[in-house]
Amino acid sequence: MVQRRRHPAPPSLTREPGQTRESNWTNWAGTYSVQPQRRARPGSADEVSEVIRVAAEDELSVKAVGAGHSFTDIAITRGVLVELDRLRGVLSADPSTGLVTIAAGTTLRELSPLLWQAGLALPNLGDIDAQTISGAISTGTHGTGQSFPGLAAQVRALQLVLADGRIVDCSPEHCPDLFDAARVGLGALGIITTVTLQCVPAFALRAVEAPAALEAVLEGLANTVQNTDHFEFYWFPHTKRVLTKANIRLPADTELDPVGRVKGWRDDEFLANSTFEVVNRLTSAAPALTRRANQVAARALTPRQYTDRSYRVFTSNRRVRFREMEYALPRKSLAYVLSEIEAWLARSGERIGFPVEVRFTAADDIPLSTAYGRASCYIAVHQYHRRPFDRYFSAVEKIARSVQGRPHWGKLHYQSADELAPLYPRYADFLAVRDRVDPQRRFGNDYLRRVLGS
Ligand SMILES: Cc1cc2nc3c(=O)[nH]c(=O)nc-3n(C[C@H](O)[C@H](O)[C@H](O)COP(=O)(O)OP(=O)(O)OC[C@H]3O[C@@H](n4cnc5c(N)ncnc54)[C@H](O)[C@@H]3O)c2cc1C
């Protein structure tokens, strides 16, 4: 039986006499920090293999880190922390098939402009592009759009270095069970060195953003989601207001009409970043002001439309630090879950300044994907990094669990293996692959022990 744990305290290590330790590594959200025994920056698959071999000799665990943008301790290791920033760039791109092979440490921010130059694009992206491609797929990163699954569903082949040092190329044809599991592999199966993605012809997006009433959006939701390529909305807690975002796909040669400098600065930098930081500091000191601040924010965002390259519309900068939990839900449960959160906020007296983000994706067939076998709706709750999140997130988790919600692997949650296993029909298949390729848990860490049971 796996122990159910609260959000665990960040692991801290004391320096042992005579041992040289590396400097601290901290994730973006500041939720976890660790001092690994060693850091490695291999520049090839062979060097990754050597790092693993030497770590095994020293009986150290090994963990690849991407951009550190997971809120959980999924990327934490006390052993050898492997940074892949020397493995970057596009290795091959075939515009006729759309197949592109990239080095594992490439960030989405680096990748998208390179794809655009080749007349290609990723069909969908999440809110930001700071992540590495391997980090993003490993936790099931997704965007929104009812016909579009998460990023991992675009993977056509992977090169992995396994715990015994072997370099394996896997795809639906070669080592299909390893390929199947490793697309959302939680960093548990090996170190990815290359990723082959199915891309699509480059496209532009027309973005239509507008404030609206929550009730009206929920009423027309099925239609809106069905008829909009990429639809999402942000609900401002303690109000009945939302901001809707609809992105419509257009050919790449459409005349672009990017967000105006002044308006872009006003909405993105001023309202979403700089001012939002000040508002959060203020409401942290005086939580009673939160409701009023949310009302003002919901009204301040006026409608806007713009057209730009797809990746520039999908992603934006997030400079205000926050903590996040996100649950994948069956679509039909959304209205119930939102109303339960609203009722809990009213009952509890908790004041939340961050909007709740709601997105939609297609189902996929990846064993540990949060959208496995079901078209999903994602509901993400956030809290400013200087404010406590535990009570709010626990309450939301309880509601999401009551409708068989599955937590995002890279975002905070309190679930452990015995609770997660029944949510994933192919959970046992994943464990079987892991037992075969990493019987000694070379890639293990506290997070994986919690969510996979060993
Ligand atoms: C501001 C912000 C916005 C976000 N927006 C979204 C969003 O819109 N949609 C969404 O779904 N998620 C979102 N996330 C979550 C984020 O996409 C995931 O947590 C993602 O995994 C982070 O990628 P990373 O490169 O930082 O990986 P890390 O967090 O560094 O690592 C994640 C996992 O990948 C493993 N890993 C990394 N590289 C390799 C490798 N080469 N081989 C094997 N395993 C590897 C690590 O060991 C770890 O298990 C957001 C996070 C933040 C902080």
The ligand as a MOL file (V3000), in Angstrom:
LIG
                    3D

  0  0  0     0  0            999 V3000
M  V30 BEGIN CTAB
M  V30 COUNTS 53 58 0 0 0
M  V30 BEGIN ATOM
M  V30 1 C 4.1070 28.8070 -16.5640 0
M  V30 2 C 3.7670 27.3840 -16.9560 0
M  V30 3 C 2.8270 27.1580 -17.9450 0
M  V30 4 C 2.4930 25.8530 -18.3150 0
M  V30 5 N 1.5560 25.6550 -19.2980 0
M  V30 6 C 1.1680 24.4040 -19.6160 0
M  V30 7 C 0.1750 24.1590 -20.5960 0
M  V30 8 O -0.3450 25.0750 -21.2320 0
M  V30 9 N -0.2050 22.8690 -20.8200 0
M  V30 10 C 0.3370 21.8270 -20.1420 0
M  V30 11 O -0.0770 20.6910 -20.3520 0
M  V30 12 N 1.3100 22.0160 -19.2360 0
M  V30 13 C 1.7460 23.2700 -18.9750 0
M  V30 14 N 2.7460 23.4620 -18.0470 0
M  V30 15 C 3.4210 22.2820 -17.4800 0
M  V30 16 C 4.6620 21.8940 -18.3190 0
M  V30 17 O 4.3620 21.8830 -19.6890 0
M  V30 18 C 5.1460 20.4890 -17.9420 0
M  V30 19 O 5.3430 20.3800 -16.5880 0
M  V30 20 C 6.4060 20.0890 -18.7250 0
M  V30 21 O 6.7230 18.7720 -18.3940 0
M  V30 22 C 7.6050 20.9700 -18.4320 0
M  V30 23 O 8.6290 20.6850 -19.3670 0
M  V30 24 P 10.1600 20.8670 -18.9540 0
M  V30 25 O 10.9890 20.8210 -20.2000 0
M  V30 26 O 10.3030 22.0210 -18.0730 0
M  V30 27 O 10.3980 19.4840 -18.1740 0
M  V30 28 P 10.8260 19.2650 -16.6430 0
M  V30 29 O 9.7870 19.8560 -15.7830 0
M  V30 30 O 12.2260 19.6780 -16.4390 0
M  V30 31 O 10.7400 17.6700 -16.5660 0
M  V30 32 C 9.4920 17.0280 -16.6640 0
M  V30 33 C 9.6940 15.5150 -16.7530 0
M  V30 34 O 10.2960 15.2020 -17.9970 0
M  V30 35 C 11.4320 14.3910 -17.7710 0
M  V30 36 N 12.3950 14.6400 -18.8310 0
M  V30 37 C 12.8760 15.8290 -19.2430 0
M  V30 38 N 13.7480 15.6160 -20.2440 0
M  V30 39 C 13.8030 14.2820 -20.4520 0
M  V30 40 C 14.5190 13.4250 -21.3300 0
M  V30 41 N 15.3550 13.9220 -22.2420 0
M  V30 42 N 14.3250 12.0970 -21.2550 0
M  V30 43 C 13.4630 11.5710 -20.3410 0
M  V30 44 N 12.7720 12.3300 -19.4770 0
M  V30 45 C 12.9420 13.6540 -19.5420 0
M  V30 46 C 11.9480 14.8120 -16.4060 0
M  V30 47 O 12.7750 13.8080 -15.8480 0
M  V30 48 C 10.6330 14.9500 -15.6790 0
M  V30 49 O 10.1750 13.6670 -15.3340 0
M  V30 50 C 3.1240 24.7420 -17.6770 0
M  V30 51 C 4.0910 24.9780 -16.6930 0
M  V30 52 C 4.4150 26.2920 -16.3370 0
M  V30 53 C 5.4580 26.5240 -15.2800 0
M  V30 END ATOM
M  V30 BEGIN BOND
M  V30 1 1 1 2
M  V30 2 1 2 3
M  V30 3 2 2 52
M  V30 4 2 3 4
M  V30 5 1 4 5
M  V30 6 1 4 50
M  V30 7 2 5 6
M  V30 8 1 6 7
M  V30 9 1 6 13
M  V30 10 2 7 8
M  V30 11 1 7 9
M  V30 12 1 9 10
M  V30 13 2 10 11
M  V30 14 1 10 12
M  V30 15 2 12 13
M  V30 16 1 13 14
M  V30 17 1 14 15
M  V30 18 1 14 50
M  V30 19 1 15 16
M  V30 20 1 16 17
M  V30 21 1 16 18
M  V30 22 1 18 19
M  V30 23 1 18 20
M  V30 24 1 20 21
M  V30 25 1 20 22
M  V30 26 1 22 23
M  V30 27 1 23 24
M  V30 28 2 24 25
M  V30 29 1 24 26
M  V30 30 1 24 27
M  V30 31 1 27 28
M  V30 32 2 28 29
M  V30 33 1 28 30
M  V30 34 1 28 31
M  V30 35 1 31 32
M  V30 36 1 32 33
M  V30 37 1 33 34
M  V30 38 1 33 48
M  V30 39 1 34 35
M  V30 40 1 35 36
M  V30 41 1 35 46
M  V30 42 1 36 37
M  V30 43 1 36 45
M  V30 44 2 37 38
M  V30 45 1 38 39
M  V30 46 1 39 40
M  V30 47 2 39 45
M  V30 48 1 40 41
M  V30 49 2 40 42
M  V30 50 1 42 43
M  V30 51 2 43 44
M  V30 52 1 44 45
M  V30 53 1 46 47
M  V30 54 1 46 48
M  V30 55 1 48 49
M  V30 56 2 50 51
M  V30 57 1 51 52
M  V30 58 1 52 53
M  V30 END BOND
M  V30 END CTAB
M  END
